[in-house]
Amino acid sequence: MDQLEDLLRFLVQGIVDDPDSIEITGTENGSRVDLELRVASEDMGKVIGRGGKTIGAIRKVMKAASVKANKRVNVEVVG
């Protein structure tokens, strides 16, 4: 799970203006990993993207990485 959190942090750091405000909370339940992402309120739009395209791309990368770890990952952006 730590590798998935690190990957998510790496992906989001390149998008936001305030990378120090990134908080990731992860819970693992069997083969499922739920990650909650918190960023500064002014960076929320950048992470979500127009029409949700940016967060959709982040979720696809995370899903591909989770297959290697034999896990199912769910990424949620919380405000």
ROTI-978740 format. One record per residue: x, y, z of N, C-alpha, C, O, CB in turn. Coordinates in Angstrom, 2 decimals, decimal comma. Glycine has a CB too. Layout:
[[X Y Z] [X Y Z] [X Y Z] [X Y Z] [X Y Z]] ...
This chain:
[[0,82 -1,19 0,00] [0,00 0,00 0,00] [0,87 1,26 0,00] [0,48 2,27 -0,59] [-0,93 0,00 1,20]] [[2,02 1,21 0,64] [2,91 2,38 0,68] [3,37 2,77 -0,71] [3,51 3,96 -1,01] [4,12 2,10 1,57]] [[3,61 1,78 -1,56] [4,05 2,08 -2,93] [2,95 2,80 -3,70] [3,24 3,71 -4,48] [4,44 0,79 -3,66]] [[1,70 2,41 -3,50] [0,59 3,07 -4,18] [0,43 4,50 -3,67] [0,16 5,41 -4,46] [-0,71 2,29 -3,97]] [[0,58 4,71 -2,38] [0,51 6,06 -1,82] [1,63 6,93 -2,37] [1,41 8,09 -2,71] [0,56 6,02 -0,29]] [[2,83 6,37 -2,45] [3,97 7,13 -2,99] [3,75 7,49 -4,45] [4,08 8,60 -4,87] [5,27 6,32 -2,84]] [[3,21 6,57 -5,22] [2,93 6,84 -6,63] [1,89 7,95 -6,77] [2,06 8,86 -7,58] [2,45 5,57 -7,35]] [[0,84 7,89 -5,98] [-0,19 8,93 -6,02] [0,40 10,28 -5,65] [0,11 11,29 -6,30] [-1,36 8,58 -5,08]] [[1,21 10,32 -4,62] [1,87 11,57 -4,21] [2,75 12,11 -5,34] [2,74 13,31 -5,60] [2,71 11,35 -2,93]] [[3,50 11,24 -5,99] [4,37 11,64 -7,09] [3,56 12,23 -8,25] [3,94 13,26 -8,82] [5,20 10,43 -7,59]] [[2,45 11,59 -8,59] [1,62 12,08 -9,69] [1,02 13,44 -9,39] [0,98 14,31 -10,26] [0,52 11,08 -9,99]] [[0,55 13,62 -8,17] [-0,15 14,86 -7,81] [0,83 16,01 -7,59] [0,47 17,16 -7,83] [-0,98 14,64 -6,55]] [[2,05 15,73 -7,14] [3,03 16,78 -6,88] [3,32 17,60 -8,14] [3,57 18,80 -8,05] [4,32 16,18 -6,35]] [[3,29 16,97 -9,29] [3,57 17,68 -10,53] [2,43 18,56 -10,99] [2,61 19,37 -11,90] [3,91 16,71 -11,60]] [[1,27 18,42 -10,40] [0,08 19,15 -10,83] [-0,19 20,37 -9,96] [-0,55 21,43 -10,46] [-1,13 18,24 -10,83]] [[-0,01 20,21 -8,66] [-0,43 21,25 -7,71] [0,63 22,33 -7,53] [1,81 22,11 -7,81] [-0,76 20,63 -6,36]] [[0,20 23,50 -7,06] [1,12 24,60 -6,76] [1,73 24,46 -5,37] [2,84 24,95 -5,13] [0,40 25,93 -6,88]] [[1,02 23,79 -4,46] [1,48 23,64 -3,07] [1,62 22,15 -2,74] [0,73 21,56 -2,13] [0,49 24,33 -2,08]] [[2,74 21,53 -3,14] [2,89 20,09 -2,89] [3,00 19,72 -1,42] [2,81 18,55 -1,07] [4,11 19,60 -3,61]] [[3,31 20,69 -0,55] [3,40 20,39 0,88] [2,03 20,15 1,50] [1,93 19,59 2,59] [4,10 21,54 1,61]] [[0,95 20,58 0,82] [-0,39 20,42 1,38] [-1,02 19,08 1,03] [-2,15 18,81 1,44] [-1,28 21,54 0,89]] [[-0,32 18,24 0,28] [-0,87 16,94 -0,12] [-0,95 16,02 1,08] [0,04 15,80 1,78] [-0,02 16,30 -1,25]] [[-2,14 15,46 1,32] [-2,35 14,47 2,37] [-3,02 13,26 1,75] [-4,02 13,39 1,04] [-3,21 15,04 3,55]] [[-2,47 12,09 2,00] [-3,05 10,85 1,48] [-3,31 9,92 2,65] [-2,42 9,61 3,44] [-2,10 10,18 0,42]] [[-4,55 9,48 2,75] [-4,95 8,54 3,78] [-5,36 7,25 3,09] [-6,23 7,26 2,22] [-6,12 9,11 4,67]] [[-4,76 6,15 3,48] [-5,07 4,88 2,85] [-5,59 3,86 3,83] [-5,13 3,76 4,97] [-3,85 4,33 2,17]] [[-6,58 3,09 3,37] [-7,08 1,96 4,15] [-7,06 0,73 3,26] [-7,37 0,81 2,07] [-8,52 2,23 4,69]] [[-6,69 -0,38 3,83] [-6,58 -1,63 3,09] [-7,55 -2,65 3,69] [-7,55 -2,88 4,90] [-5,13 -2,17 3,10]] [[-8,36 -3,24 2,83] [-9,32 -4,24 3,25] [-9,19 -5,44 2,32] [-9,80 -5,47 1,25] [-10,78 -3,67 3,25]] [[-8,40 -6,40 2,72] [-8,15 -7,55 1,85] [-7,34 -7,14 0,63] [-6,22 -6,64 0,75] [-9,47 -8,21 1,41]] [[-7,91 -7,34 -0,54] [-7,21 -6,97 -1,77] [-7,63 -5,59 -2,27] [-7,23 -5,19 -3,36] [-7,46 -8,01 -2,85]] [[-8,41 -4,86 -1,49] [-8,89 -3,54 -1,89] [-8,16 -2,46 -1,10] [-7,99 -2,57 0,11] [-10,42 -3,42 -1,68]] [[-7,73 -1,42 -1,81] [-7,06 -0,29 -1,19] [-7,84 0,97 -1,54] [-8,06 1,27 -2,71] [-5,56 -0,17 -1,66]] [[-8,28 1,71 -0,52] [-8,98 2,97 -0,70] [-8,04 4,10 -0,31] [-7,55 4,14 0,82] [-10,30 3,02 0,13]] [[-7,80 5,03 -1,23] [-6,92 6,16 -0,98] [-7,74 7,44 -1,04] [-8,45 7,69 -2,01] [-5,75 6,20 -1,99]] [[-7,63 8,26 0,01] [-8,27 9,56 0,05] [-7,20 10,62 -0,13] [-6,20 10,64 0,59] [-9,07 9,78 1,38]] [[-7,41 11,49 -1,10] [-6,45 12,54 -1,44] [-7,00 13,89 -1,02] [-8,11 14,26 -1,38] [-6,12 12,52 -2,95]] [[-6,19 14,63 -0,25] [-6,55 15,99 0,14] [-5,46 16,92 -0,37] [-4,27 16,66 -0,18] [-6,73 16,11 1,69]] [[-5,89 18,00 -1,01] [-4,95 19,02 -1,47] [-5,49 20,39 -1,03] [-6,60 20,48 -0,52] [-4,76 18,97 -3,04]] [[-4,69 21,43 -1,22] [-5,14 22,78 -0,89] [-6,36 23,12 -1,74] [-6,48 22,66 -2,88] [-4,00 23,82 -1,12]] [[-7,25 23,92 -1,20] [-8,50 24,22 -1,90] [-8,27 24,88 -3,25] [-9,04 24,66 -4,19] [-9,38 25,11 -1,04]] [[-7,23 25,69 -3,37] [-6,95 26,33 -4,66] [-6,39 25,36 -5,70] [-6,39 25,66 -6,89] [-5,98 27,48 -4,47]] [[-5,91 24,20 -5,26] [-5,39 23,18 -6,18] [-6,43 22,13 -6,55] [-6,17 21,27 -7,40] [-4,19 22,51 -5,57]] [[-7,59 22,17 -5,93] [-8,61 21,15 -6,15] [-9,01 21,07 -7,64] [-9,13 19,97 -8,19] [-9,84 21,44 -5,29]] [[-9,21 22,21 -8,27] [-9,60 22,22 -9,67] [-8,54 21,65 -10,58] [-8,86 21,01 -11,58] [-9,93 23,62 -10,10]] [[-7,28 21,86 -10,24] [-6,19 21,32 -11,06] [-6,14 19,81 -10,97] [-5,87 19,13 -11,96] [-4,85 21,91 -10,62]] [[-6,40 19,27 -9,79] [-6,35 17,82 -9,61] [-7,53 17,14 -10,31] [-7,37 16,09 -10,92] [-6,35 17,46 -8,12]] [[-8,70 17,76 -10,22] [-9,89 17,18 -10,85] [-9,83 17,37 -12,36] [-10,12 16,43 -13,11] [-11,17 17,80 -10,28]] [[-9,48 18,55 -12,81] [-9,37 18,83 -14,23] [-10,71 19,10 -14,87] [-11,77 18,88 -14,27] [-8,70 17,68 -14,93]] [[-10,66 19,58 -16,09] [-11,90 19,91 -16,81] [-12,65 18,64 -17,13] [-12,16 17,75 -17,83] [-11,59 20,70 -18,10]] [[-13,86 18,57 -16,61] [-14,69 17,38 -16,84] [-14,18 16,14 -16,14] [-14,60 15,02 -16,46] [-14,78 17,12 -18,31]] [[-13,28 16,31 -15,18] [-12,75 15,16 -14,45] [-11,68 14,38 -15,19] [-11,36 13,25 -14,82] [-13,86 14,25 -14,09]] [[-11,14 14,96 -16,24] [-10,16 14,24 -17,06] [-8,85 13,97 -16,32] [-8,26 12,90 -16,47] [-9,87 15,01 -18,33]] [[-8,39 14,92 -15,52] [-7,12 14,74 -14,82] [-7,23 13,65 -13,77] [-6,39 12,75 -13,72] [-6,67 16,05 -14,16]] [[-8,26 13,70 -12,94] [-8,41 12,66 -11,92] [-8,69 11,32 -12,57] [-8,29 10,28 -12,05] [-9,55 13,01 -10,93]] [[-9,36 11,32 -13,70] [-9,59 10,07 -14,44] [-8,28 9,44 -14,90] [-8,10 8,23 -14,82] [-10,50 10,33 -15,64]] [[-7,37 10,28 -15,39] [-6,07 9,78 -15,81] [-5,25 9,27 -14,63] [-4,57 8,24 -14,72] [-5,29 10,88 -16,54]] [[-5,33 9,99 -13,51] [-4,63 9,55 -12,30] [-5,16 8,19 -11,86] [-4,39 7,30 -11,50] [-4,78 10,59 -11,15]] [[-6,48 8,02 -11,89] [-7,08 6,75 -11,49] [-6,65 5,61 -12,41] [-6,44 4,49 -11,95] [-8,61 6,86 -11,48]] [[-6,51 5,88 -13,71] [-6,08 4,84 -14,64] [-4,65 4,40 -14,35] [-4,35 3,21 -14,38] [-6,19 5,34 -16,09]] [[-3,78 5,35 -14,08] [-2,39 5,01 -13,75] [-2,34 4,21 -12,45] [-1,61 3,22 -12,35] [-1,52 6,29 -13,62]] [[-3,13 4,63 -11,47] [-3,15 3,92 -10,19] [-3,70 2,51 -10,36] [-3,22 1,58 -9,71] [-3,98 4,70 -9,17]] [[-4,70 2,35 -11,21] [-5,26 1,03 -11,45] [-4,22 0,11 -12,10] [-4,10 -1,05 -11,73] [-6,51 1,13 -12,35]] [[-3,49 0,65 -13,06] [-2,45 -0,15 -13,71] [-1,37 -0,57 -12,72] [-0,87 -1,69 -12,77] [-1,82 0,65 -14,87]] [[-1,00 0,34 -11,82] [0,01 0,02 -10,81] [-0,51 -0,99 -9,80] [0,25 -1,82 -9,30] [0,47 1,29 -10,09]] [[-1,80 -0,94 -9,51] [-2,35 -1,84 -8,51] [-2,45 -3,27 -9,02] [-2,43 -4,21 -8,23] [-3,71 -1,37 -8,08]] [[-2,55 -3,44 -10,33] [-2,58 -4,79 -10,90] [-1,27 -5,51 -10,59] [-1,26 -6,70 -10,27] [-2,82 -4,74 -12,43]] [[-0,17 -4,78 -10,69] [1,14 -5,37 -10,39] [1,23 -5,80 -8,92] [1,87 -6,80 -8,60] [2,26 -4,37 -10,71]] [[0,59 -5,04 -8,05] [0,60 -5,35 -6,61] [-0,51 -6,33 -6,24] [-0,65 -6,68 -5,07] [0,46 -4,07 -5,80]] [[-1,30 -6,76 -7,22] [-2,40 -7,70 -7,01] [-3,44 -7,11 -6,05] [-3,96 -7,81 -5,17] [-1,87 -9,04 -6,47]] [[-3,74 -5,83 -6,23] [-4,71 -5,12 -5,40] [-5,70 -4,39 -6,32] [-5,47 -4,24 -7,52] [-4,00 -4,11 -4,44]] [[-6,81 -3,96 -5,73] [-7,76 -3,07 -6,41] [-7,71 -1,75 -5,68] [-7,84 -1,70 -4,46] [-9,23 -3,67 -6,43]] [[-7,52 -0,68 -6,42] [-7,35 0,63 -5,79] [-8,51 1,55 -6,17] [-9,02 1,51 -7,29] [-5,99 1,26 -6,19]] [[-8,91 2,37 -5,21] [-9,93 3,38 -5,41] [-9,38 4,70 -4,91] [-8,97 4,80 -3,75] [-11,27 3,00 -4,69]] [[-9,36 5,73 -5,77] [-8,82 7,04 -5,40] [-9,97 8,03 -5,35] [-10,71 8,19 -6,32] [-7,72 7,51 -6,41]] [[-10,11 8,69 -4,20] [-11,15 9,70 -4,02] [-10,49 11,02 -3,60] [-9,58 11,04 -2,77] [-12,20 9,23 -2,95]] [[-10,95 12,10 -4,19] [-10,49 13,43 -3,81] [-11,51 13,99 -2,83] [-12,70 14,10 -3,15] [-10,30 14,37 -5,06]] [[-11,06 14,33 -1,64] [-11,97 14,86 -0,63] [-11,59 16,30 -0,31] [-10,42 16,67 -0,34] [-11,94 13,99 0,67]] [[-12,59 17,08 -0,02] [-12,34 18,52 0,23] [-12,37 18,82 1,62] [-12,18 19,97 2,01] [-13,31 19,37 -0,44]] 
